Amino acid sequence: MTPQQKCRGAGFTLVEVMLAVALFSICMAMAFGGFSNVLNSTVASVKHSVAHNNLCNSMSRMTRDLMESKAVFTYGVNNYFVIQKTNSAGTTFNVIYLIHNGTLYRFDFSNPQLTALGTGFDTLELQFFSMQNELTTDAASAVLVNLTVRSKTTSQGRVLTDAVETRVRLRNKQV
């Protein structure tokens, strides 16, 4: 065999190179698609986790206020309620919770200040229970208050919903 014949058989043909590039491209496209889905799911999961933490922190604040309350009023309006409290000096004042345009606000009349507790809130519901643990519409006779807060966020075209619920015994009532 001459040196020219040895050199011809040593490389790849154009068809072989094109086939290898095509297979590599298909494998990379599949890998990128999988990586893209994982990344989108991670972003959605982080956004949902932040919204849930926001919901829990706000619920904790509302629960604390409810536990210290003298009375609770709803006035028949959704996403809004008023808590009547007494400070250490014996002065009675109100605290208002309100959801407006997805933001939960707290307004404290003892130290006039409007605080945004977070965004992404959907609904705020109160249910009142009597001493017999029966649902009642009379907030004045209520011993227990069931508080439910729902949030709704959108991430990567998906709507993520969450809800946190708690039941609080009003401190000025005996069970």
Stockholm file with secondary structure:
# STOCKHOLM 1.0

chainA/1-175         MTPQQKCRGAGFTLVEVMLAVALFSICMAMAFGGFSNVLNSTVASVKHSVAHNNLCNSMSRMTRDLMESKAVFTYGVNNYFVIQKTNSAGTTFNVIYLIHNGTLYRFDFSNPQLTALGTGFDTLELQFFSMQNELTTDAASAVLVNLTVRSKTTSQGRVLTDAVETRVRLRNKQV
#=GR chainA/1-175 SS CCHHHHHHTTSCCHHHHHHHHHHHHHHHHHHHHHHHHHHHHHHHHHHHHHHHHHHHHHHHHHHHHHHTEEEEECTTCTTEEEEEEECTTSCEEEEEEEEETTEEEEEETTTTEEEEEEECEEEEEEEEECTTSCEESCGGGCSEEEEEEEEEEEETTEEEEEEEEEEEECTTSCC
#=GC SS_cons         CCHHHHHHTTSCCHHHHHHHHHHHHHHHHHHHHHHHHHHHHHHHHHHHHHHHHHHHHHHHHHHHHHHTEEEEECTTCTTEEEEEEECTTSCEEEEEEEEETTEEEEEETTTTEEEEEEECEEEEEEEEECTTSCEESCGGGCSEEEEEEEEEEEETTEEEEEEEEEEEECTTSCC
//
